[in-house]
């Protein structure tokens, strides 16, 4: 009986989930690529420092803001750089983890996550915003990003 119920509910659950899928923005994980793209497109770089597998505010911010249609407008105005420092070392290659730690030591010395940094196309820091209250209110983040549009 349980198998029949699961078999009947599975298609319904798949259809319901399909409506929740939002276009994911194109984040790069390579600093040099981000800088080149920023120079070419005359944009600032939005850097998102996160602990994707252990930081509840990071996970919530990604879901509540970065994975929504409202973020698409901002994604078009910035070059997006995703810097993850997970605790599960299997999530990233050793090279990527070393790259991310190097960037964190330069641009996020205190190790705050979630942290947003805005860099110009020369890598100069223009602004920073850290934290997320996990209550779904993203107005601080939108105001921050509005401030650094080019």
Secondary structure, 3 states (H helix, E strand, C coil): CHHHHHHHHHHHHHHHHHCCCCCCCCCECCHHHHHHHHHHHCCEEEEEEECCCCCHHHHHHHHHHHCCCCHHHHHHHEEEEEEECCCCHHHCCHHHHHHHHHHHHHHCCCCCCCEEEEECCCCCEEEEEECCCCCCCCHHHHHHHHHCCC
